[in-house]
Amino acid sequence: MDKGTMVAEITEGGRVEGLFLVKEMNRGETKAGKPFLRLKVMDRSGEISGPVWDDAEALAPLCRPGSYLRISGQGDSYQGSPQLRINRITPVDGAAIDPADFIPGGDIDLRQLAVELDGLIAQVGDLHLKRLLSAIFIEDRELRRRFTIAPAAKTMHHAYLGGLLEHSVALGRLALAVSGLYPAVDRDLLLAGALLHDLGKTEELTYESYPFGYSNRGRLVGHLVMGAETVGVRAGQLPDFPAARLEQLQHLILSHHGRHEFGAPTLPMMQEAFILHFLDDLDAKLNYFARLGRQTPEPGYQWTEYQRNLERFLYLQGHPPEAPADPAATPPKEPKETAGPGDNHQPTSPEPPIRQKGLWG
C-alpha cells in the first residue's frame, strides 16, 4: 500500500495525502460547546498534530492511538508551529500496512552494537561483575533479545526499537572514558552500572507494537526497582557473589535518576553513582537534541519551538538531507543472536506528567 506523504515532507500550504499512525488522540470542546478531536499522527520521519473539527464523536472510535488513517488535507501552522489541517479521514486496515514506514528507528546497526556490548563486558576486570554481566546479557538468550530490541523510553530519548541497547552501549563508552580521566573512580563498578542501569526497561515498557506503552508492573513498580531486583536475583544465583558489591551496584541503578522528584528511590551517594547520573542525563539529552535537529531540514543554527520538558527554547543546527530519502530504508530489525565472548501546547497526553517518571528516564 502506497504510504504517500511523509510527515517530514509536509510544508505550510502544501497538499497532504498519505497514511499515518495515530500516536495520540485528545478530545476537546470549542467555546460554543462543539466537540472536536486533536490528533497527533506520525510516521518514521516525524510527527505532527492537527484538529478534527467535524463529526468528532463519530470519528473518535476510528482515531484511537495505534490506528492507521489515510488523511487528506494540507500543511498549516498554529502559533508558529507546524500543524496539519485535516479535511478527510479514512480508516485503514493495519494488516495491510508495513510497520517499518511508521515505527521510529534510530540510525543504528544493532548487530554491531550487540558485538560492542560483548566487548564492553570483556573489559570488566572484576570477575564477579563480569560473571554477573555475562549471566544477564549473554547466557540468558531471552533477556538479551528483549534488551536488544527494547526502546530506552516511551517518548523522550532513544524512543525507538534498539534504543535501549544504543543508550546502554553509549554509557559504557562514556564510563570507560571518564574512568580513564579519574583514576580514583571504580572503573568496573561504573561500567557495570552503565550497562545495567536501565535493565528494567525491558519489562517496564511494552514495545511489541506502536505506540510504546507501560506494562502494569512497569507503572506500579518502575524500571529502577525492577532492574535492581533482577540484578539481585541473578547475583544470588552466582556462587560467592559479594554482598557489598551487590549493594553498590544496586545503589547505582536505584539512584541514577539523581533526584527523588525524578523517580529515584535514593539519591547518589557514591562518586560512581554521581557520574552515572550525569552520563545518563548527558546521553539522553544529546539524543533528544539530535532528533530535533533531524526534524529541521534547513541548514544552520535556528530556534526550535518551545520545549516544555526542558522549559526553554533551543538553538540548534538543522540537518538538511544530503540525498533524497531511500524509500526502501527501514528501522533496524531484530538482530540474529550473536555469540558472547564465551561461546544490548496542545491538549496533553493521558500519561502521567513527565517529572513523575524522571525527565529522561
Buried (B, 14 or more C-beta within 10 A) or exposed (E): EEBBBBBBBBBEEEEBBBBBBBBBBBEEEEEEEEBBBBBBBBBBBBBBBBBBEBEBEEBBEBBEBEBBBBBBBBBBEEEEBBBBBBEEBEEBEEEEBEBBBBBBBBEBBBBEBBBBBBEBBEEBEBEBBBBBBBBBBBBBEEBBBBBBBBBBBBBBBBBBBBBBBBBBBBBBBBBBEBBEEEEEBBBBBBBBBBBBBBBBBBBBBBBEEBBBBBEEBBEEBBBBBBBBBBBBEBBEEEEEBEEEBBEBBBBBBBBBBBBEEBBBBEBBEBBBBBBBBBBBBBBBBEBBBBBBBBBBEEEEEEEBEBEEEEEEEBEBBBBEEEEEEEEEEBBBEEBEEBEBEEEBEBBEBEBEEBEEBBBBB
